[in-house]
Amino acid sequence: MGALLQSFGMVAISEMGDKTQLLGLLLVLRYKRPWTIMMAIFLATIANHLGATWFGAVLAGLVPELWLQYILAAAFFIFGFWILIPDKCENQDRPDKYGAFLTTLVVFFLAEMGDKTQLATVALGAQYQSVTMVTIGSTLGMLLTNALTVFGGERLIKVMPMNFIRYCASALFFIFGLIILPIW
């Protein structure tokens, strides 16, 4: 249960203000089909995070436990710094010829590749070695934050300061990095 809850919390808070969240906002503003966009985000996230979690679990089986603890702690510290850098959605013009569902599915999957939430999912998969729980938790975290954007959009941005969210997420990554260190 810890794997599910930590994966949910870490991904949900680190996704706030992320480029894929901004992408979700742009897609819903363009297509005006929030349920279609959420279904595509759901499927893209499951595919992406299942692969990331599986890779993390395999990595954990290949690397000695002490080294893995140091690698994971370093990864969480790096994510703690990385999350302080605001994301921007680079390419705001998306092709229309494939429709809301296919465009969202492909673009969201590709935008998540190498993203901090995907890499955090790899680290969580390595830490917990529970592909199912980490994938469920990280997917639910992504869905929560993207649902807020897709269904709440512009109102959310006015209410919640992104800098506050980034500082809180950064602090969480540092705390988890410290907890993982084998010095305790």
N, C-alpha and C positions, 0 to 999 in steps of 0.2 A: 504494500500500500504506500510505503514511503517513496518508492520509485515513481508511482503514478502522481502522487501529490507534489513532489519536488519537480518533476518534469512539467506538470501543469503550471505551477507557480513561476518557475524560471522562464519558461517559454512565453507565458502570457504577459509577464511584465516586460520581458526584453523585446517583445514584438511591438509594444506601444511606440509609435513614431517610426517604425521600421519601414523600409522601402516597399515591402510587400503589403503592408497595411495601407500605405499611401496609394499603391497600385490598386488595391481593392476599392478605395474611395474614387479614384479616377474611372475605374470600370463601371461602377454603379452610376456615377454621374453621366457617363456616356451612354450606357445601355438601358438604364432605368429598369433593370430586372434583378432586384436584390436576391430573390430565392434561387434563381438560376446561377448567379455569381457565387453565392454561398455553397451550392452543391459542387461547383467546379473547384472552389477553394478547398472544400472538404476532401475531394478525391485527389487533388494534386498534393495536398498535405499528407494524406495517408501514404501515398506512394513515396514521397520524398522522405518522410520521417521514418517509415518502415525500413527503407534502405540505410538511412543514417544510423538508426538504432542497431540494426543488424551488424553494420560495419563496426560500430563501437564495441559490441559484444564480442565479435571475432578478434578485434584488436586486443581486448582484455585477455583473451586466451593465449595470445602470442607474446605479450610483454610481461616480464616478471612483475609481481604485485607491487614491490617497493618503487620500481621505476614508474609504473602506471600511476601510483599515487602522486608522485612528483609531476608527471606529465599532466595529469588531470588538474592538479592545483594550479600549475602554470597556465593551463588553458582557461580556467575560471578567472584567474587574475587578468589575463589578456582580454577576455570578454568583458570584465569589469571596466577596463579602460576603453575598449572598443565601443561599448554602448554609450559612452559619453559623447561620441561623435554623431551628430544628427545625420540621418539618412535623407537622401533626396531621390525621388523617382526620376531616373535619368531620361527615359524615353516615354514621353507622355502621349505620343501619337501611336495608337495601336491600329492594326488593320481591322476593318469592319467586315470583310468578306466571309469570315468564318463564324460570325455570330458571337453572342455573349458567352455561351457555355464553352465552346472550343477555344476561343481566344483567352478566356480566363484560365482554363485548365492548363494550357500550354505555357502561357506567359507567367502565370503564378508559379508553376513547377520550376521553370527555368530561373525565375528571379530568386527563388529560394535556394538554388544551388550555391554553395559556398557562403551563404548568409550566416550571420551570427546565431540565429535560432537553429539552423541546420547543424552547425558545428557544435553548438551546445547540446543538441540531441545526440550527436556522436559521443560526446564526453559523458553524458548521462547514461547512454547505452553501455559504455565501457565501465562506468562506475557501478551500475546496478546489474548488468548482464541479464536484464529482463526485457527482451525485445517487446513483448506484449504490453507490459505496464508502461514502459517509457514511451512507446509509440502512442498508446491511448492518451497518456497524460500530455505529451507534447502536442498531439493533434487537437485535443480539447482546448489547450491553452491558445493555440493558433486560431481555432474557431471562435473562441470567446472574443479575443481582441479584434479579429476581422469582422465578426458580427456587429460589434459596437460601431465599427467604421462603416460597414455596408448599410446598416439599418439606422445608425445615429448620425453618421457622417459629420457634417459641418457643425452641428450643435455640440458634439463631443469635444472638438478641437477648441471651441470657445470656453468650455467649462474646466477642462483639465490641462494644466500647464505641462508641456512635454519635458521641460527641463527637470521638473520635480520627479516625473516618472523615470527619467534616465538616471537621476541620482539614486533613487531607491533601488532600481534594478542593478546599478553598478555596485551598490553596497551589498546587495544579496549575493552577487557573484563573488565579491571579495570574502564574504563570510563563509560561503560554501568552499571556496579555495582554501581558506584557513582550516576549516573542519577536515578536509581531505588530507592535508599535510600529515605525514607520518611522525610528527613530533609530539603528538599528544599521548 
